[in-house]
Amino acid sequence: MTEPPWWHLAQSGEMDRRAEALEALLSPCRLCPRACGALRDSGQLGVCRTGPEPAFASAAPHFGEEPPLSGTLLPRPPGLGNVFFTGCNLACLACQNASISQGPTPGAFRGTHALADACVALQDRGCHAIGFVSPTHQAPGILRALAEAGRKGLRIPVVWNSNAWETLEMLRVLDGIVDVYLPDLKYADDASARLCSGVDGYVATARSAILEMARQVGVRPVLDERGLLRRGLLIRLLVLPNGLAGVEDSLAWIASELGTGVALSVMSQYWPAHRAAEEPLLSRSLHRLEWDRVLDRLDALGFEHGWVQPFEDDAAACYRPDFDDPAGPFPDAADWGDGSDVFAPPGGGRRRP
Ligand code: SF4
């Protein structure tokens, strides 16, 4: 097995030095763009409800991510080894993971050693990569855990699955550590971000973050012979009702700034979870017309490859996590197929279902 670049940083001690650099941002905390100033070293919880140590609710293989992340090999794909962290630096009214992100998580696993061991265990279960889900506010502990896991035999790629509400200072420390960036680009206007996620200035911050990610890992995805993503950027766009996510505008921005070779994942799985009923614009699922408009924009802009969730097959129900299920939060997640029915591979012609 060829070790990913982060493994060499772990062996040389550079990973620990990077962790130190991030730990220096913890008190008063300015690790994320909120800069809420919590004294996390003293045990204060920030807006993200997180102290100094890493804490996670689940570590399990995920077979329902996009095909190059979960794999499509038969009889059983390798799965992405997802670690779901507790807390979050956003406060989304419709958070799908609210049971672990928006309040106390009594059964959470805590500490660097627990995280390092969980990563090694996922590799032992056959996962081809580790997926850190909502990692931003726990970045220092993650780097400490990776250094330890590297010494314990972990040597698979790292996927950084974030909400893109991240500072350039933090992201630059991750240069050479993250193999695959998997950001959600959640909004195209700040008013929607304020209404739905309780933050100011999301758009410029998230777009800058994604440009930095692209600088680090490149725009075009690098797949191995099994079709698994080894390096690159995959941008997720969840379509919200009433145009709140502004996906059509985000697509235009991506095409303009990164080109049409970047891989996309356009998602239909929205449902009014958590506190969405409090906001009338968020309180229903998508209409077909809203979804079709986004697909039409994809066609018009000519993106070359990526994946689109099905609209009709109750994708929303399929992706509702249950963090109390011992089999993992998504035991019934659907296989998205090989994606070729929606987006063609690079250089190929495109088909629509
Ligand atoms: S990471 Fe958490 S504690 Fe730090 S600034 Fe962001 S919300 Fe506040």
Residues whose N, C-alpha, C, O or C-beta is under 5 A from the ligand:
A	BS01	SF4	C29 R30 L31 C32 R34 A35 C36 G37 A38 G46 V47 C48 N89 H137
